[in-house]
Amino acid sequence: MDQPIRDAIERFLSRLRQDADARLEGLATELLQAAREGTATGIVPVERAAVEVARAVGRGGAHARHDLITRVVRAVRRLDDATTILGILDALADGAAAETVRVAVLLVDGQQLRSHRHYGYEPSETPTALALDASPLLASVVASRAPATVDPPTPRVEATRPPFMRVRQGHVGLLFPVVVLQQVVALVFAEGPARQPDDPGEPVWTEQVEVLVRHAAARLENVTSIRTVEVLSSPS
């Protein structure tokens, strides 16, 4: 009787997985529809992050979707649990590292960049302190407060990039600004596999990192606001 029991359990689990997939796809559709309807009034960063999660969930196989949600929830919970600025940036770096080949978090200190955390680098490639204008791409992302794609460099372009941003062939890099109160306080460089010819869209890792960056920015803004209120409300 063991085999019939195992078969019955497997059929039951299969139906559960199919039902979960259908519900996840429905969630993605509803969130994306809500985003389109809310375009006229704008979407706050946390809502945009939810939309990006939904877009990623709506693609790929069932296994990829389940793993993605598990990783997103775990990383977001750690960001929520962090109560200091450096703790939030540490959680951001760890969460992004789980999805990428290489990741680096750099702090913006005036016209300088200071390395905070990094993963996946050889000793000769690790990010170091550098001037913001040492790379036109770094300066552009800070000035525009908008992310940028970093493709494998040509020999001419390579000379203008610091070693930690020299993307390997077959990969793509993304440079995200962490914006708090309209000011870029950190940069996140993430590198992973590039889009394959048969992929329906960009690699899922790119959207997960974007979700984490946006949520980290929201958490930093919240923590900063709390600190400001505490200072203003404390007895002089």
C-alpha positions as CSV (number, residue, x, y, z in Angstrom):
1,M,0.0,0.0,0.0
2,D,3.0,2.3,0.3
3,Q,3.2,3.2,-3.4
4,P,-0.5,4.2,-3.7
5,I,-0.2,6.4,-0.6
6,R,2.9,8.1,-2.0
7,D,1.1,8.6,-5.3
8,A,-1.9,10.1,-3.6
9,I,0.2,12.5,-1.6
10,E,2.2,13.5,-4.7
11,R,-1.1,14.3,-6.6
12,F,-2.3,16.3,-3.7
13,L,1.0,18.3,-3.5
14,S,0.9,18.8,-7.3
15,R,-2.6,20.3,-7.1
16,L,-1.4,22.6,-4.2
17,R,1.5,23.8,-6.3
18,Q,-0.7,24.5,-9.3
19,D,-3.2,26.4,-7.2
20,A,-0.3,28.5,-5.7
21,D,1.0,29.3,-9.1
22,A,-2.4,30.4,-10.3
23,R,-2.8,32.6,-7.3
24,L,0.7,34.2,-7.7
25,E,0.0,34.9,-11.3
26,G,-3.3,36.5,-10.3
27,L,-1.6,38.7,-7.7
28,A,1.0,39.8,-10.3
29,T,-1.8,40.7,-12.7
30,E,-3.8,42.7,-10.1
31,L,-0.8,44.6,-8.9
32,L,0.4,45.5,-12.4
33,Q,-3.2,46.7,-13.2
34,A,-3.3,48.8,-10.1
35,A,0.0,50.3,-11.1
36,R,-1.3,51.2,-14.5
37,E,-4.4,52.8,-13.0
38,G,-2.3,54.7,-10.5
39,T,0.1,56.2,-13.0
40,A,-1.7,59.5,-13.1
41,T,-1.3,60.2,-9.4
42,G,2.1,58.5,-9.0
43,I,3.2,55.4,-7.0
44,V,5.2,55.7,-3.8
45,P,8.5,53.7,-3.7
46,V,7.1,50.9,-1.6
47,E,4.2,50.4,-4.0
48,R,6.6,50.4,-6.9
49,A,8.7,47.8,-5.2
50,A,5.6,45.6,-4.9
51,V,4.9,46.0,-8.6
52,E,8.5,44.9,-9.4
53,V,8.0,41.8,-7.2
54,A,4.8,41.1,-9.0
55,R,6.4,41.5,-12.4
56,A,9.2,39.1,-11.4
57,V,6.8,36.6,-9.9
58,G,4.7,36.6,-13.0
59,R,7.6,35.2,-15.1
60,G,9.6,31.9,-15.1
61,G,8.7,28.5,-13.7
62,A,7.0,27.6,-10.5
63,H,10.2,26.7,-8.8
64,A,11.8,30.0,-9.6
65,R,8.8,31.9,-8.4
66,H,8.6,30.1,-5.1
67,D,12.3,30.6,-4.5
68,L,12.1,34.3,-5.5
69,I,9.3,35.0,-3.0
70,T,11.1,33.2,-0.2
71,R,14.3,35.2,-0.8
72,V,12.5,38.5,-1.1
73,V,10.6,37.9,2.1
74,R,13.7,36.9,4.0
75,A,15.7,39.9,2.8
76,V,12.9,42.4,3.3
77,R,12.4,41.1,6.9
78,R,16.0,41.6,7.7
79,L,15.8,45.2,6.3
80,D,12.7,45.7,8.5
81,D,14.5,44.4,11.6
82,A,17.6,46.6,11.1
83,T,17.3,49.8,13.3
84,T,20.5,51.6,12.3
85,I,21.7,53.1,9.0
86,L,24.7,50.8,8.8
87,G,22.6,47.8,9.7
88,I,20.2,48.5,6.9
89,L,23.0,48.8,4.4
90,D,24.5,45.6,5.7
91,A,21.1,43.8,5.2
92,L,20.9,45.3,1.7
93,A,24.4,44.1,0.7
94,D,23.7,40.6,2.1
95,G,20.3,40.4,0.4
96,A,21.7,41.5,-3.0
97,A,24.6,39.1,-2.7
98,A,22.3,36.2,-2.5
99,E,21.1,36.9,-6.0
100,T,24.2,38.2,-7.8
101,V,27.6,37.2,-8.8
102,R,29.2,40.3,-7.4
103,V,27.8,43.2,-5.4
104,A,29.3,46.3,-3.8
105,V,27.8,48.9,-1.6
106,L,29.5,52.3,-1.5
107,L,28.7,55.3,0.7
108,V,28.5,58.7,-0.8
109,D,30.5,61.1,1.3
110,G,30.4,64.5,-0.3
111,Q,32.5,64.1,-3.5
112,Q,34.0,60.9,-2.3
113,L,32.9,57.2,-2.4
114,R,33.8,54.9,0.4
115,S,33.4,51.1,0.2
116,H,31.1,49.7,2.8
117,R,30.5,46.0,1.9
118,H,31.3,43.8,-1.1
119,Y,31.0,40.2,-2.2
120,G,32.4,38.1,-5.0
121,Y,35.5,40.0,-5.8
122,E,39.0,39.0,-6.3
123,P,41.5,40.9,-4.2
124,S,42.7,43.0,-7.2
125,E,39.1,44.0,-8.0
126,T,37.7,45.0,-4.6
127,P,36.2,48.5,-4.4
128,T,38.3,51.1,-2.7
129,A,37.7,54.8,-1.8
130,L,37.7,57.0,-4.8
131,A,36.6,60.4,-6.0
132,L,33.0,60.6,-7.3
133,D,34.3,62.1,-10.6
134,A,36.8,59.3,-11.1
135,S,34.1,57.6,-13.2
136,P,31.6,59.5,-15.5
137,L,29.0,56.7,-14.9
138,L,29.2,57.0,-11.1
139,A,28.9,60.8,-11.2
140,S,26.0,60.5,-13.7
141,V,24.0,58.1,-11.5
142,V,24.4,60.3,-8.4
143,A,23.5,63.5,-10.4
144,S,20.4,61.9,-12.0
145,R,19.4,59.8,-9.0
146,A,18.5,57.1,-11.6
147,P,19.9,53.6,-12.1
148,A,22.1,52.7,-15.0
149,T,23.0,49.5,-16.9
150,V,26.7,48.6,-17.0
151,D,27.7,46.4,-19.9
152,P,31.0,44.6,-20.4
153,P,33.5,47.4,-21.2
154,T,35.2,48.0,-24.5
155,P,39.0,48.6,-24.3
156,R,38.3,52.4,-24.6
157,V,35.6,52.4,-21.9
158,E,37.4,50.1,-19.5
159,A,40.0,52.9,-18.7
160,T,37.2,55.1,-17.3
161,R,35.8,52.5,-14.9
162,P,37.2,51.4,-11.6
163,P,38.1,47.7,-11.4
164,F,35.0,46.7,-9.4
165,M,32.7,47.9,-12.2
166,R,34.4,46.0,-15.1
167,V,31.6,43.6,-15.9
168,R,32.6,40.1,-17.2
169,Q,31.5,38.8,-20.6
170,G,28.1,37.1,-20.5
171,H,27.1,39.3,-17.5
172,V,25.4,42.6,-17.0
173,G,25.9,45.1,-14.2
174,L,23.4,47.5,-12.6
175,L,24.3,50.6,-10.7
176,F,21.5,51.7,-8.3
177,P,21.4,54.9,-6.3
178,V,20.0,54.7,-2.7
179,V,18.0,57.9,-2.5
180,V,16.9,59.2,0.9
181,L,15.0,62.5,1.1
182,Q,16.0,63.3,-2.5
183,Q,19.7,62.8,-1.7
184,V,21.9,59.9,-2.9
185,V,23.5,58.4,0.2
186,A,24.9,55.2,-1.3
187,L,25.4,53.4,-4.5
188,V,24.8,49.6,-5.1
189,F,26.6,47.9,-8.0
190,A,25.3,44.4,-8.8
191,E,26.5,42.0,-11.4
192,G,24.9,38.8,-12.7
193,P,24.0,36.8,-15.8
194,A,22.8,38.8,-18.7
195,R,19.5,38.2,-20.5
196,Q,19.5,35.1,-22.7
197,P,18.0,35.1,-26.2
198,D,15.0,33.0,-25.2
199,D,14.3,34.9,-22.0
200,P,10.9,36.7,-22.0
201,G,12.4,39.7,-20.1
202,E,15.3,40.9,-18.0
203,P,16.8,38.4,-15.5
204,V,14.8,38.1,-12.4
205,W,17.8,39.0,-10.2
206,T,17.8,42.5,-11.5
207,E,14.3,43.1,-10.2
208,Q,15.0,41.6,-6.9
209,V,18.0,43.8,-6.3
210,E,15.9,46.8,-7.3
211,V,13.2,45.8,-4.8
212,L,15.8,45.6,-2.1
213,V,17.4,48.9,-3.0
214,R,14.0,50.7,-2.9
215,H,12.9,49.1,0.3
216,A,16.3,49.9,1.9
217,A,15.9,53.5,0.8
218,A,12.4,53.6,2.4
219,R,13.8,52.1,5.7
220,L,16.7,54.6,5.7
221,E,14.2,57.4,5.3
222,N,12.1,56.1,8.1
223,V,15.0,55.6,10.5
224,T,16.4,59.0,9.6
225,S,13.0,60.6,10.3
226,I,12.7,58.9,13.6
227,R,16.2,60.0,14.6
228,T,15.4,63.6,13.6
229,V,12.2,63.6,15.7
230,E,14.1,62.1,18.7
231,V,16.7,64.9,18.5
232,L,14.1,67.7,18.1
233,S,11.9,66.3,20.9
234,S,14.6,65.6,23.4
235,P,15.2,68.2,26.2
236,S,17.9,70.7,25.5
